[in-house]
Amino acid sequence: MNLRRFTFTLSALGLLAGSNAALAQTVDVQHYWTSSSESKAMNTVANAFKSKGGKWIDSPSADFDAALAAATSRIAGGEPPSAILMTPNSALRDLAGSGQLRDFDDLAAKEGWQTVMSPLVWSKLNVGDHLVALPVGIHAQNWVWYSKPLLDELKIEQPKTFDDLFAAADKIKASGRIGIAVGGEPWQEVGILFSSILAIGGPDYWNELIVKRSPEALKSPILAKAFETFRKVSTYADPASPGRSWNDTTNLVVTGKAGFQFMGDWARGEFLAAGKVAGKDFGCFLTPGEKPSYAILIDVFAFPVNKDEDRIKGQTLLAQSVMDPAVEEQIAEVKGSVPSRTDVDTTKLDVCAQLGAKTLATPGAAVQAAYDALAGDLNGQVTDLATQFWTDKSMTTQAAVESFSKILQSE
């Protein structure tokens, strides 16, 4: 750019820039919501923010790890983003512990946010008694989705047990379709293992095994049964499964090419983005067990400490936008999540979202998802083990259980 022309432009616009500086309230948002439904959800937040006078700078990344790496690199380089989309895991705790995140204690007290959140959700947002993250919706990891037209065609009822599910998958496979669609990525595979453990053991066993890492829980036959169930699911993986993304896998169910998919309720957003209607075009149930269970995963915005006054104001405006009950409802409608605020009216949501909200409100049903309950290194080791057991059919259930026990007892 011509420097003289640039200088003249700045001079000519000086008064305008000065008058609007206080109103800009800019945010630069590092995130990884790039699928169809995720983009709609992020646009919901962005549009609400911009409608209040804010300026939104979108900084998307390919996935969670890429977004977090980009954000931490920017923080280290002295140019932090205004907000980072992440989950309340060890990375969040590390950033907060090193003083890199802004807290919203004063605004939360003023707005009464703690009173409209469940204790479990609130606890995940706080580090060292300071509110360092704000929720963008609550998901459950342990869902199963199915093509209702396909099940209707084959006269299959919604499964109530794993045996029902496998019998249905066999019938679908015999018809020339995929019984259970699986995306062959490590995080998708380990998600099925965790869902099997929770369904078979129930919330009490889950808390003993995953949260408390009790030696007695590791000795229970429930763990071996869960690994056997996990392996059974692996036998339905189609040849194109390896490396397939979760949303491409969901699309197989959306289009009736597959019967079932184990996936968190962000999959519901893909059905909705395709114009499908819950209860008519697709069905849902939480992984079948004797007790209702809901493995909570929370998407949150964390706000790195900024020195620029405009961006600090932008963070405050974004926080208020995210916590707006109307915005939470809109996010749930397009992404498949359940609102994090308990005062949001869920009666307008579809049958799957209402089932999620009802289960979440059931005493004792909600548990921490393993991704949040286990430290990052433990999660990585369990994921590696799940992948090994999934792909190496010579690995015995006993060997898998022993390896799992060693991992959980290593810290």
N, C-alpha and C positions, 0 to 999 in steps of 0.2 A: 504494500500500500504506500502511496506517496505521502511522505511524512508531513509536508506542508499542508496538503489537503486534509490529512487526518487531524492536524492541529486546528485548522480552521473549523472543521466539523465539530470538534469538541467545544470550541469557543461559541459557535452558533447555537449549540444545544445546551450550553451551560446552565441557563436558567431552568430549562425543562428538566434536566438531570437532577438539579438541586431540589426541585419541587417534588420529584417523584421518588427520591432516594429513600425516604422514610416509609414509602408505601410498597416498595418492591418486595420485601420479605422473601428473599430467594432461598430455595432449597435445592441442593444437588443430591439426588437419591440414588444410592448404589443398591441394585437389586438383581434378582434372578428370575423374576416372574415373566416368562417369555412365551409360554404356551397360550393357546387361544383364550381359555378361561382365566388364566393368570393375568394376561394383559388387560382383560376387561376389568378385573379386580383392581389392578394398579391404576388404571385410568379412572376408576371410580374415586380413588383417593386423590389422584392428581386433579381431577375436575372439581372436587369439593374444595381442595386447597386453592385452586386458581379462582374459584367463584368468590372466595373471600379476599381476593386481591393479591395473592401470592404469585411468584414466578417459579415455575417448576423446571428443573434441569434433569432430564432422564439419563441415568448411567447404568444401562443393563449389562449383565454378564451372562455367560452361557449356563452357569449352574451355581449352586450354593458355594462350593469351594472357590470357584473363580471370583465370585462377588466378594467373599471374605478376604481373599488374598489381595484383591485390588484395593479394598477399603483399608486394610492394615498397612499396605504399602503407601497409600496416600497419607495416612495418619503419620507414619514414620517420616515421610517427606515433608511434613508441615503443611500439607494441603488436604485436610480431611474432608470427606463428604459431609453433608449436613445430616444425613440419615443412612443407616445401613439396614437392609432387610436381612434378618437372621432368625435363629431360634435361641431360646434361653438355655444354652448349653455351656460347656466349659470355656468356649471362646468368648462368650459374653462376660462370664465371670472374670476371665483374665483381663479383658479390656477395662471392666469396671474397677477391678482390683488395682490396676496400674494408673487409675485416675484419668483414663482417656474418655470416659463417657459423662455426659451431662445428666444430672438427675432432675426429676420433676416433682420433688416432694411438695413444694409450695403450691404448685398448680393442682396437684392431686388432692391436697387437703382442701383447697378452695372449692374444687369441683365435686368433692365427695366420691372419687373414683373407687376407693377401696370398698365402699358400701355396696357397689353394684357389680362386684366380682366375687367368684367363689374363692375361698381361702387357698385352694391348690393353685389356681391360676395366679392369684396375687403373689404368692410366695415365689413363683418362677420369674416374676418381673423385678424382684428386689434382690439386690446384692449388698450385704453389709447394712441392712435396714434403710437403703436408699432405692427409690424407684428409678431404675436405669433403662427400662424398656417399656414400650407400650404395645399392646396386642393388636393384631390386624385380623383376628379371627382365630377360632379354635377348630382343630381337626382331630379326627380319630384315625389311627393308623389301621385298625383292625376291621376293615369293611370288606365285604364281598359284593361285587356288582354283577348283574346278569342281564342278558337280552330277553326281555319278556316275550316278544313275538316268537323267538326261537323256542323257548320253553313251552309256550302255548301250542306251537306247531307240533311238538313232540309229546304233548300232554304230560309235561313234567311239572310237578308242584314245587313251590319254593322249598329248598332243603331246610331241614331243621337240625340236622346232625351232619358230621363229617361223612358218615356212611351214606347218607342221602345225597350229599354233594358229589361224592365219587361215583355213585350209581348214576346220577344225572349226567355227569361228565362222560361216563362210558357210553351212555345212550346218544349223547350229542356227537361224540367221536365216531360212533358207528354210522351216524347219518352223513358223515363226510365233512363235518365242521370241527373246529378246535374245541375240545372239552373245557379246558382251563387255559386262558391266554396268560402267558408269563413273559415279561420283558427280562431278558437274560443279562441284567446288570446286577452287580453285587448288592447294592442297597435294596433293590427290589426283591431279591432272593432272601436276604436276611429278614426283611419285613414279613415274609410269609412264615419264617421260623418263629419270630416273636409273636405273631398273631396266633400260631398254633399253641405255643406255650400258654398264652393268656386264656385262650378258649378252653383248653383242656384243664388247666389248673385253676382258673378263676382268679379274681382280683387278690384274694388273700395270699394265695400261693405266689402270684406274681410279685407282690410286695416283699415277700420273704426271699424270693430268689433273685430278683433283679435290683430291687431297691436296697434291701438289707444284705444280700448275698450270703444268706444263711447256709452253713455247711449241711444242715439237716435237709433243707430244700433241695440242695444239689444231689442228695442221695435218693430223692423220691423217684419212684417209677414214672411219675408224670413227665419228667424230662425226657426219658427214653421214648415214651409214647409220642411226645411232641416231635421229636426228631424223625420217628417213623412216619408220622403224618406229613411232615415236611418232605420227606423223600417220596412219598406217594404222590404229592402234588407235582414233584419234578418229573414224574413219568408222563405227564400230560403236555410238557413243553414241546412246541412244534419246532421243526428244523430252522425256522427263521427267527427263533427266540433270541439267540445270543446277540447282545449289544442293542437290542431294540428298546427304544425309549418307552417310558411309562405311558405317555399320551398316545403314541402310535399303537401301543398294546390295547389301551382303552378303546381306540377306534375300531379294533376288531370286534369288540362287543357292541359298540354303537351300530355297526353295519351288519350285525348278525352273522359274522364269520366265525365268531367264538361264543361260547355260552357264558363263561364266568371269568372274573378277574379278581384276585386279591389285591386291593390297593386302598390307600387312604381316601378320605372323602373329597380330596381335590379332584378325583376322577369324576365326581358328579358334575363338576363344572364343565368338563368336556362333553358330557351328554347334553347339558343345557346349551352349550355353545353350538351344538349340532342341531338345535331345535327340538330335542327329545323331551318327553314329559315323564316325570317319575310316576310309577304305578301303571303307566300305559305302554311306554316304549322301553323302559328299563326298570329293573327292580333292585333292591338292596337289602342286605342284612348284615349285622355284625357277626363276626366269626362265631359259629354256633358253640355254645357251652351251656352248662347247667345254671350259671349265674351271669347276669348282664354285666358287661365290661366295656370300658371306653378308654382306650390308650391315648391320652392327650398329647397332641403336638401343637405347639403354639407358634404362629408366625408373629414376629415382633419387629418393630423399628427401634433400633438403638441410635442414640444421637451423640456422635463424637463432639468433644469440646471444641468449640470454634471461637476465634477472637474477633471475627468480623461482626459488627453490630447488626448489619442487615441479615446475615445468616442466622444469628441468634434469634432475631425476631421471626425469621422464617421457620425455625425449629418450633418455636412456641405456637405459631399458627398451624403448623403441620400436626403437632400434638393434639391441638383442639379439634382439628378436622378428623383425625383418626378416631378420637374418642367420641365423636358425634354419634348418637344412637342411630340416626337415619343412615349415616354412612356405613355403620356396621351391618345394618340390615341389607343395604344394597350390595355390600361385598359378599355376604352370605348367599344372596340370590344368584350371583354370577359365578362364584368360585366353589361353592359346595361346603363352605365352612359353617360353623355355628357361631353366632355372635358371642363375644367375650363378656359383654355386659348382660347381666341377668334381667335388666329392665327393658330389653328390646323385645318387641312383640314378635314371636316366632310363628304365630298362627297363620301368617300370610305365606310362610315358606312351604315347600313341597313335602311330601310324605317322608322322604328320606331325611331331610333336614330336621323335621319334627321328631323322627325316631332318634336322631342323634341328640337333639336337645333334651328329649325325655330321658334317654339313658344317662346323659351327663348329669341330669338332676337327680338320678336315683342314688340314694345313700350307699356309699361303698363301691359304686361301679367305676368311678373315675380313678385311673392310675397314671403314673408318669410313663410315657413311652420310653423305651430303652435308650433311644437316642439322647434323651435328656437326663435319664437316670444314671447312665454309665458315663464315665470319663471318656474323652475322645479316643485314647489309646485302647481302652477295653472294647469300645465299639468297633474299632478297626480290626482288632484281633478276632472278635466274634464274627464279623462280616467275612473275614478271610476263611474262617472255619466253615461257615455256612456255604460259601462258594465251593470249598473243597468237597464237602459232603454232598452237595448238589450235583457236582460234575464227576466225582470219583465214586462210582457205584461199588467199588471194592472196599471202601471205607465202612467199617461196621458201625452200628448204632452205639455199641459200647465204647468204641474208640472216640466217637464224636462226643459222647457224654463226658468222658474222661478229659478230653481236651477242653471242653466248655467249662468244666469244673476248675481246671487249672487256671484258665484265663480269669475267671471271676474271683479266684482266691489269690491272684498274683499281686493285688494291691490292698 
